[in-house]
């Protein structure tokens, strides 16, 4: 039998490809932002919700790395499967300066990555192959380079980065490890403690640590390599960062009607749309952020974007997932009438129930914490000789300002 077929049957297609396939050529870049690789991966950890601290599954991570310097330029974590939104938010962060992000992390470690890449190297996933993503890259002058099918080694830099990051994740509580054999009898869900927000902050700090650690392939830290080659940089930061992000958001084609734009059975309006009613039979490009559908961006003929908001101001800001869940419940309850009014009523009721249950749970936690504090205080007092008055005449004690009411 053929040795490759035997290895494929025994060890899998990936092992057989690594052992018997030829690797020709290499991805090289001499300047920062000449080639940036982007890819997604499920993180090897179980997260919990921030309310009940119950397991909710594994998050997805989108990473971007500069090939010339091995510097991580951007990232994005989410509980949703990879999509155009994941790519848009990761790419926007990669382009933007990191000063604001580092301030939120209270981190003084340098992260100099910023600027628009000359080319993006991606796989053949649907989110990278979509017409909207390709047109957005063309609009901003970014070349798209796709991996040849069945050739994962063409994305070796981002694959190695993912492996390094997941190796660090394996040290966290609730890790699933890289395989079932490595996991053993470890109860990942039972040991899970981190929320998505906590994991996001930890991951950002881990990226800062990676960027400032010596990389074996370049012989120095990615930050040092970036700074050494920064004089040769040709990438620039888009003047309008919001416009850059909006360009990569999911989009739909809609007509400008007399009562505005209809999207998700919700009407949106802006006074800037009044002059475009009935001015042609074609549709306009409407972009939206699934995390908050209270506002959309309408692309007009001259290429500029106009913000449009709910026509019915009774509807609260809501994510696309929360909206669809509310509509599903409305259909189950047999509610009829205006879709917008039903949405506003249901979401208001749901948030009230959530707030009440959150307050009850918080009160229970506070009560339990209070009991534990009192027990600890009582045990501490019982071991002392008793309470003694403070000597206010001692000038060595600090004085504090007191406000009298």
FENDAHU-V83392 format. One record per backbone hydrogen bond with DSSP energy under -0.5 kcal/mol. CO is the residue of the C=O (numbers start at 1). NH is the residue of the N-H. If there is no record, write none. Layout:
# FENDAHU-V83392
co=CO nh=NH
co=CO nh=NH
This chain:
# FENDAHU-V83392
co=2 nh=6
co=3 nh=7
co=4 nh=8
co=5 nh=9
co=6 nh=10
co=7 nh=11
co=7 nh=12
co=8 nh=12
co=12 nh=16
co=13 nh=17
co=14 nh=18
co=15 nh=19
co=16 nh=20
co=17 nh=21
co=22 nh=24
co=26 nh=28
co=31 nh=34
co=32 nh=234
co=33 nh=118
co=33 nh=119
co=35 nh=67
co=36 nh=121
co=37 nh=65
co=39 nh=63
co=41 nh=61
co=43 nh=45
co=44 nh=176
co=44 nh=177
co=47 nh=56
co=47 nh=57
co=49 nh=53
co=54 nh=49
co=57 nh=47
co=59 nh=43
co=60 nh=78
co=61 nh=41
co=62 nh=76
co=63 nh=39
co=64 nh=73
co=64 nh=74
co=65 nh=37
co=65 nh=67
co=66 nh=70
co=71 nh=66
co=71 nh=73
co=74 nh=64
co=76 nh=62
co=78 nh=60
co=83 nh=87
co=84 nh=88
co=85 nh=89
co=86 nh=90
co=87 nh=91
co=88 nh=92
co=89 nh=93
co=90 nh=94
co=91 nh=95
co=92 nh=96
co=95 nh=115
co=98 nh=102
co=99 nh=103
co=100 nh=104
co=101 nh=105
co=102 nh=106
co=102 nh=107
co=103 nh=106
co=118 nh=143
co=119 nh=36
co=120 nh=122
co=120 nh=145
co=121 nh=38
co=122 nh=147
co=125 nh=128
co=125 nh=129
co=126 nh=130
co=130 nh=134
co=131 nh=135
co=132 nh=136
co=133 nh=137
co=134 nh=138
co=135 nh=139
co=136 nh=140
co=137 nh=142
co=138 nh=141
co=141 nh=143
co=143 nh=120
co=143 nh=145
co=145 nh=122
co=148 nh=151
co=151 nh=154
co=152 nh=155
co=153 nh=156
co=155 nh=159
co=156 nh=160
co=157 nh=161
co=158 nh=162
co=159 nh=163
co=160 nh=164
co=161 nh=165
co=162 nh=166
co=163 nh=167
co=164 nh=168
co=165 nh=169
co=166 nh=170
co=168 nh=171
co=169 nh=172
co=172 nh=175
co=173 nh=193
co=174 nh=46
co=179 nh=183
co=180 nh=184
co=183 nh=186
co=186 nh=188
co=187 nh=191
co=188 nh=192
co=189 nh=192
co=194 nh=48
co=195 nh=199
co=196 nh=200
co=197 nh=201
co=198 nh=202
co=199 nh=203
co=200 nh=204
co=201 nh=205
co=202 nh=206
co=203 nh=207
co=204 nh=208
co=205 nh=209
co=206 nh=210
co=207 nh=211
co=208 nh=212
co=210 nh=213
co=211 nh=223
co=213 nh=222
co=215 nh=218
co=215 nh=219
co=215 nh=220
co=220 nh=215
co=221 nh=225
co=222 nh=226
co=223 nh=227
co=224 nh=228
co=225 nh=229
co=226 nh=230
co=229 nh=232
co=230 nh=233
co=236 nh=116
co=236 nh=238
co=239 nh=241
co=240 nh=244
co=241 nh=245
co=242 nh=246
co=243 nh=247
co=244 nh=248
co=245 nh=248
co=246 nh=249
co=250 nh=288
co=252 nh=254
co=252 nh=286
co=254 nh=284
co=255 nh=257
co=256 nh=278
co=257 nh=260
co=260 nh=257
co=261 nh=263
co=261 nh=268
co=263 nh=266
co=266 nh=263
co=267 nh=311
co=268 nh=261
co=269 nh=309
co=270 nh=273
co=271 nh=274
co=273 nh=276
co=274 nh=277
co=276 nh=279
co=278 nh=280
co=284 nh=254
co=285 nh=287
co=285 nh=299
co=286 nh=252
co=287 nh=297
co=288 nh=290
co=289 nh=292
co=290 nh=320
co=292 nh=289
co=292 nh=295
co=294 nh=310
co=295 nh=289
co=296 nh=308
co=297 nh=287
co=297 nh=299
co=298 nh=300
co=298 nh=306
co=299 nh=285
co=300 nh=303
co=304 nh=300
co=306 nh=298
co=308 nh=296
co=309 nh=269
co=311 nh=313
co=312 nh=315
co=318 nh=293
co=319 nh=323
co=320 nh=324
co=321 nh=325
co=322 nh=326
co=323 nh=327
co=324 nh=328
co=325 nh=329
co=326 nh=330
co=327 nh=331
co=328 nh=332
co=329 nh=333
co=330 nh=334
co=330 nh=335
co=331 nh=334
co=338 nh=342
co=339 nh=343
co=340 nh=344
co=341 nh=345
co=342 nh=346
co=343 nh=347
co=344 nh=348
co=345 nh=349
co=346 nh=350
co=347 nh=351
co=348 nh=352
co=349 nh=353
co=350 nh=354
co=351 nh=355
co=352 nh=356
co=353 nh=357
co=354 nh=358
co=355 nh=359
co=356 nh=360
co=357 nh=361
co=358 nh=362
co=359 nh=363
co=360 nh=364
co=361 nh=365
co=362 nh=366
co=363 nh=367
co=364 nh=368
co=365 nh=369
co=366 nh=370
co=367 nh=371
co=368 nh=372
co=369 nh=373
co=370 nh=374
co=371 nh=375
co=372 nh=376
co=373 nh=377
co=374 nh=378
co=375 nh=379
co=376 nh=380
co=377 nh=381
co=378 nh=382
co=379 nh=383
co=380 nh=383
co=381 nh=384
co=390 nh=392
co=391 nh=394
co=393 nh=395
co=394 nh=397
co=402 nh=404
